């Protein structure tokens, strides 16, 4: 009977030590994966900021381009009007 108790205690001790080793390995792997995830997230945030800056630049350029084109169209219209007035005077 004493031998069975000793074997049972010893086997429980071995299982406990084995579980601690397995859990510590998994914990370290988990921490590594979390660090990789944090780095990936910070990289994505930086890329998002760069994309936002490029979108703002593009939007500003489009607005300026449309404004310049409308001014140019108005100037062309005024010049055409003056040309027609000059032609009609002759």
Backbone torsions as a table, in degrees:
resi	resn	phi	psi	omega
1	UNK	NA	-41.1	179.2
2	UNK	-64.6	-34.8	-179.9
3	UNK	-65.7	-38.5	179.3
4	UNK	-65.6	-41.8	178.8
5	UNK	-64.6	-43.5	179.6
6	UNK	-63.4	-44.7	178.9
7	UNK	-63.6	-42.3	178.9
8	UNK	-62.6	-46.2	178.8
9	UNK	-63.6	-44.2	179.4
10	UNK	-62.9	-43.7	179.9
11	UNK	-66.1	-38.1	176.0
12	UNK	-64.7	-38.1	177.1
13	UNK	-64.4	-43.7	178.4
14	UNK	-63.5	-43.5	178.7
15	UNK	-63.4	-40.9	178.7
16	UNK	-62.7	-46.0	178.5
17	UNK	-63.4	-43.3	178.8
18	UNK	-61.5	-43.4	178.6
19	UNK	-63.8	-40.1	177.8
20	UNK	-61.4	-42.5	179.6
21	UNK	-63.9	-46.1	-179.7
22	UNK	-62.7	-45.2	-179.2
23	UNK	-66.0	-37.4	178.8
24	UNK	-66.9	-38.4	176.5
25	UNK	-64.1	-44.0	179.7
26	UNK	-65.3	-36.6	178.5
27	UNK	-64.6	-43.2	179.7
28	UNK	-66.1	-39.3	176.6
29	UNK	-63.4	-41.6	178.7
30	UNK	-61.3	-44.1	179.5
31	UNK	-64.8	-38.4	177.2
32	UNK	-63.6	-45.0	179.3
33	UNK	-64.1	-37.5	177.8
34	UNK	-65.7	-39.7	176.7
35	UNK	-64.1	-42.2	176.8
36	UNK	-61.8	-40.3	179.2
37	UNK	-64.9	-41.1	177.6
38	UNK	-63.4	-43.3	178.2
39	UNK	-63.3	-42.6	178.7
40	UNK	-63.6	-41.6	179.6
41	UNK	-64.5	-43.3	179.3
42	UNK	-66.1	-36.1	176.4
43	UNK	-64.0	-42.5	178.7
44	UNK	-65.3	-37.1	178.1
45	UNK	-64.2	-43.0	178.6
46	UNK	-63.0	-42.8	178.9
47	UNK	-64.3	-38.2	177.8
48	UNK	-64.3	-41.0	177.7
49	UNK	-63.2	-42.6	178.7
50	UNK	-64.0	-41.0	178.9
51	UNK	-64.1	-40.8	177.3
52	UNK	-62.5	-42.1	178.5
53	UNK	-62.6	-43.2	179.4
54	UNK	-65.7	-37.1	178.3
55	UNK	-66.0	-39.3	178.4
56	UNK	-65.0	-43.8	178.8
57	UNK	-61.9	-44.1	-179.8
58	UNK	-64.1	-42.6	179.3
59	UNK	-63.5	-44.8	177.7
60	UNK	-60.8	-42.4	179.1
61	UNK	-62.5	-43.4	179.7
62	UNK	-63.2	-42.2	178.3
63	UNK	-63.3	-44.1	179.4
64	UNK	-65.7	-40.0	179.3
65	UNK	-63.1	-45.4	179.1
66	UNK	-63.3	-41.0	178.9
67	UNK	-63.9	-46.4	179.2
68	UNK	-63.3	-40.4	-180.0
69	UNK	-66.8	-37.9	178.3
70	UNK	-67.9	-38.6	176.4
71	UNK	-63.8	-42.1	178.8
72	UNK	-63.3	-41.5	178.1
73	UNK	-62.8	-41.4	177.8
74	UNK	-63.4	-42.8	178.9
75	UNK	-64.2	-40.7	178.1
76	UNK	-63.0	-42.6	179.0
77	UNK	-61.7	-44.2	179.3
78	UNK	-63.1	-43.2	179.5
79	UNK	-64.8	-40.7	176.8
80	UNK	-62.8	-40.1	179.0
81	UNK	-62.9	-44.0	178.8
82	UNK	-64.9	-40.0	178.2
83	UNK	-62.2	-44.5	178.4
84	UNK	-63.8	-36.0	178.0
85	UNK	-66.3	-42.5	179.1
86	UNK	-64.9	-41.0	-179.0
87	UNK	-67.5	-40.9	-178.6
88	UNK	-70.0	-25.2	176.7
89	UNK	-71.6	-30.0	-177.4
90	UNK	-83.5	NA	NA
